[in-house]
Amino acid sequence: MNSPLVPSVIGNELKMRTLSFQNYTLLTVQSVRDIFTTTRYAADVVTQMDLIGVGSLQIVVVALFCVGGVVVMNSASQFSRFGETVLTGDAVSLALLRELGPVFTALLVAGRNATGMASELGSMVVTEQVDAMRGLGIDPIRKLMTPRLLATVLVLPLLVAVGDCAGLLGGFLVASITLHLGAEQFWTRAIHALVFGDLVTGLAKAIVFGFIVATVGCYEGFGVKGGTAGVGRATIAAFVVSSVAVLVVDLFLTRLLLYIFICDILRPWRNLDGPKMLRSYSVQTTCGSESIRNRCLGRISDDQTTRIQVLERVSTEPQRSVPPRDKQAKQLGAHVRQGEKSTLVSFWKS
């Protein structure tokens, strides 16, 4: 018996993957459309919110508490080399709100609830309860999938917020024990390091990840074949596929949100034609130079390096270097360039 050719095997696999993605898309679109229909199952939504939110609260709090402590320990080992252990508050708050909080919470909910959805719905498919619902005139997608999808999308941002608070608390306890940082010093740095874009990034990721976890879990459950063995396979596939999908989507979503809200460095600012605009710069300085103070909208410290936000008006003139005019300041880093979104510059007193 001749073995199948490699191109045919690859082609069949691609066809199966494409068909699976098509079925997943159609199921997801129908579930989202059922949210806006007249027949709603509010009691089922509340029940699922309790199972997903309250049921996952304990593991999310414990996991993110430990993650916050680990971030502080790792970042402190690097900041201590430069005598800037106070920046651990900035590091843990930015890491948790932008990335670690939404991703870890989504993975934990996927391991607990996506697998639960797949096993529960798969058991109903195997025991023909879904067929019985269709015979009674009840749409199983509207009854079973839509409440789970809506509950996950609503609850996951709340879990992320609680997890971020737990992570900051864990980071503060580790910082106070190992680095002897005071509460006021840590929390002031952690809160002032955040901007509106950081909050939007965390909440947007939570909503998208909740949508992925719920739809993948329900899709694997409705697609069970092969009896009880198929239920086990669907449970494993629900966790694996949802976790990988969360990580892959996180890569592109992070790039998009950084482009929109936070980091203009990623923007290709090459065409300077157009009206004047304001841009944000980060400057490190240890001198109170008048020329620097005149360009900066912020407080400059004379005794320690301070990260401040600078607003500088960008003109449409050609790019050129703008070195400091103060003779008492020497430039250690790159010049602030007019017309570019650069740049980290450092000055010191001569």
N, C-alpha and C positions, 0 to 999 in steps of 0.2 A: 504494500500500500504506500503510495507516494505521500510524503509529508507536504503540507501546504507551503506555498512559496511565501517568502518573507514579505514582499510587497502586498500580497493579498491579506496577510495577517494584519499588517499595519493599516491597510485601507479599511478592513472590517472594524478594527479598534477605533479608528477615527470616526467611522459612521456611528458606532455605538455611543461614543462620547458626544458627538453632535446631537444625536437623538435624545440623550439624557439631558443635555443642556436645553434643548427645545422644550421638552416636557417640564423641566424645572421652571423655565420662563413662563410657559402658559399657566402652570399651576400658581405661580406667584402673582401673575397679573390678575387672575380670577379671584385670588384671595384678597388682594388690595381693592379690587372693584367691589367686593362684597362688603367692605367696610362702610361704603356710602349707600347701601341699600336700605330699604325701609325695615326689613326684618333684621333685628339685632338681638344678640344674646348677651345682654349686659351682665347677667349673673355669672355666665361662664367667663367673661372677661375678668370680673372681680376675683373669681376663684383661681384663675390662672395667675393673676397678679400676686395673690397670696402665696401660691406654690412657688413661683419663680422669684419674687422679691424677698419675702420673709424667709422662705426656705433657703435661699442662697446668701442671706445677710451675714450669717456667722462665718462661713468660709471666706467670704470676700473681706470681711474686717480683719480676720486673723492673717490672711495671706498678704494683704496690702500693708498691714502693720509691720510685718517682717520685711517686706520689700522696701519700705521707707527706711528702716534701720540699716539694711544692707547698702542702700544708695548712699547714706551718710557715711558709713564706714569706708566705702570705696572712694568716694569723692574726697573725704578728709585726708586719706593717705596721699593724695596728690596735692591738695591745697596746702597741706602742712609743709611741703617742700618750699613753698614761697611765702609762708607765714600768713596765709589768707584762709584759715579754717572757718572764718566767719561766713565765707561764701557757700558753705554747705547748705545753709537755708535756701539760698537761691537755687542751688542745684537740685535739691530734693523736690522743691515745689514745682519747678519747671518740668522736671522729668515725670513726676506723677501726673500733673494735669494734662500735659501734652501727649504723653505716650504710655507710660507704665500703667496708669490707672485704667484707662479704657481697654487696653489690650489684655491685661491680666484678668480684669473682670469678665470680659467677653470669653476668654478661654475657660475660666471657671464655670461660667454659666453654660457654655457649650458642653463641658464635661458632665455637668449635673442635669441640665434641663433639655438640651438638644437630644441627648441619648434617651432621656425619659420620654420625650415626645415620640421619637422613632419607635421605641419599644411598645409604648401604649397604643399608638395608631397601628403599628404593625400587628399587634395582637388582635385588634379589632378587625383588621383586614383578614387575618387568617381564620378567625372564628366567624366570619361573614356578617359581623355586626354592621359594617359599612354598607354592604348590599341590602341589609334589612332597612337601614335608614333611607336608602334610595327608594325602596319599595313603599315606604310610608310617605314619600313625597318630601323628604327632608334633604336638603343639600348638605352632604358631609363636609364639603370644603368650608361652607359658611358656618356650619355648626361646630366643626372640630378644629380647623386650621386658622380661621380668621380670629377667633378669640385668643389663641395662643400667640399669633403674630402681633396683634395689637397690645397684648399684655407685655410681651417681651420688649417691644419698642418703647412703651411707656415706663417700664420699671428699670431697664438697664441704665439710663442716665442717672436715676436716683441711686442705684447701687454704686455707680462710678463716683458720685459725689460723696457718698458715705465712705467708700474705699479710699478716696483721696484724703479725706479728713483723718482716717485711721493711719494712712501712710505718713502724713505730716506729724501726727502724734508719735508714731514709732520713731521717725527720724529725730524729733525733738528729744525724746528720752535717750536715744543712743548718743546724740550730740551733747546733751547735758552730762551724761555719765562719762563718756570717753574724752570729749573735748572741753568740758566744763564751760559750755556756752550758757548764758543766761536766757531766761524765757523771753524777755523783751528783745534781746539782741537777735535771737533765732527767728521769732515770729515776725519781727519788723522786716528783716531781710526777706523772709519767705513770702510775705504778703506784697511788699513793694516790688518784688521781682516780677510779679504777674501783671499782665495787661488784659484788656478785654478779649483780644484775639486768643489768648491761652484758654480762657473759659469756653469760648465758642468752639475751639478745636476739640477740647475734651468732650463737650456735649454732642457735637456733630459726629464724632467717631463712635460714641456710645449708641446713638440712634442707628447709624449704618450697621454697626456690628450686631445690634439686637435684631435688626431685620434679617441679616445673613443667618444668624444662629437659628432663629425661628423657622425661616423658610426651608433651610437645609434639613433640619430635624423632621419637619412635617413631610417634606418630599420623600425622604428615605423611608418614613413610616408608611406612607400611602403606596410606595412602590415595592413592598415586601412580597416576595415569592418564595415558595418552597417550604411552607410550614414554619414550625418553630425554629428551625435552623436559619431560615431567612430572616427571622426577627433578630437573631444574634448578629447576623451579618449587617443588617440595617443599622443596628445600634452602634457597631464599630464604625461603619461608614459615616454615620451622622457626626460623630465626634471628630474623625479624621478630616473629613471634607470641610466641616464648618471651621475647624481650627486653622487649616491651611488657607481657606478663603479669607478669614479674618486677617491673617498675616500678610497675604498678598494685597488685599484691598488697602490695608494700613499703609503699605509702601506708597501707593499712588495717592491715597487720600492725604497723607502727610505732606507730600510734595505740593498738592493743590492748596491745602490750607495754609501752609507756610507762604506760598505765593500770594495768597489773598490777604492774610491778616498780619503775619508776624515778621517774616524775614525778607526784606526787600533785596537782600544780597542775591537771592536766587532769581531776581528779575533781570532780564536782559536789557538794562537801560543803556541803549546804544544811540538811539535817535533822540537827540536833545532839542529838536525843533518843536516849538509849541510854547504855551504860556508858562509863566514861572510857577514853581510849585515848592512846597516845603517837604523836606526829607528829614529823617531821624538819623542821628549819628551817635555812636558810642565812643566816648573819649575817656582815657585814663590819664590823670594828671596828679602831680604832687606839688604843684606850684600855684600860687595865687596871682599869676600874671594878669595884668589888666587887659592885654590883648586877647588872652584866652577867655577871661571873664566877660568881655564885651561880646564874644561870639557865642557864649554858652548861656542857656536858660536853665540854670540849675545851681546847686550849692557845690562849691569846690572846697575841699578840705586841704589844709596846709600841712597836716601831720601824717596823713596816710593816703594811700592810693584809693580813690573813690570812683566808682563807675557812675557816670551821670548821663543824662539824655540831652542831646544838643539838637536844636532846630536851626538849620542853616538854609537860607533861601538860595535855590539853585537857579541860575540864569541860563539863557540860551546861548551864552557866549561859548567859544571853543574851550575845551578842557585845558586847564593850566594849574600848576601847583600854586598853593597859597601857603607859604611858610610863615611861621609866627614872626612878628616884627619885634617882639620884645627881646632886647639884647641879653636879658638875664636868663632866658630860656633856651636850651639847646634841644634840638629835635633828635629823638632816639628812634622813632619809628617812621613810617611813611607819612608824607605830607597829606593834609586834608586836601583832596582834589576837588576842585569846583566842577560840577557836572557829573560826578560819579557818586555811587552809593557806597563808598568805601567807609569808614575805614577806622582802624584802631590806631590811634597815635598816642605817644607817651612823651611827657616833658618832665624835666627836672631842673632844679635851680643850680646855677653855676656858682 
